[in-house]
Amino acid sequence: MKRWFCGDDQVVLRILGGRSNCFLVQNHEHYLLVDTARTNRWEQLSKILDSLTRKGGTLDTLVLTHTHFDHAENAAAIKTKYNSNIAVHRSEADYVQKGDSPLPQGTRLLTRLVIRLFAKALQPHFRYKPAEVDIKVDERFDLQALGFNGYLIHTPGHSKGSMSLILNDEIALVGDTLFGRIPGAVFPVYADDPALLIKSWKLLLQTGCKIFLPAHGGAVSRELLKKRYEKQSRRYNKETS
Ligand SMILES: [Zn+2]
């Protein structure tokens, strides 16, 4: 299990890898889960969570970086089994409560085609078991009260309500705001508003974070994000001027 230490008290564990990452943040006896992966990973996910929480910890909070099905499909099961509060951005809370995903937009020829040709057929597969949301996040939400040194910030672009979790101003868990599947390429293959996404990259760079952990693929360094931001912001400034 890959882990990153973050300050004296906090550790980030990548408890599921593969197609979708699931990260667990631990601060002493408090655990916070970031995203849930798909239902076909439930058995594996719950087994890991059981073994960790059996040692005395509690999974107080589930943060959904956004509400696409591959992040939220197990939200209801987590809430039922571990009695966790669900935190999501206010603009996407209804999706969780209805068990639905906002339809994404492609950023490449292939993904644009997939959405254009198959959106209607795909939509029913984007549904999942609904769950009640406990914490509706606006622009920023401090995690101190939940036992963590960090905060959630609204980083829209991939979806309207995408959020990132900033820990100790060192490590950011960014959901699909960045992709890490292809080394060197960090632009997500789906984004509703690419210009807004680039603005969110700027917000991430305004933190002190050195490591950015996407929900798909490996870690992205600050240097790489900075390089890609400079290139993409020139492109989008040109398009909007
Ligand atoms: Zn997504």
Residues whose N, C-alpha, C, O or C-beta is under 5 A from the ligand:
A	BS01	ZN	H68 D176
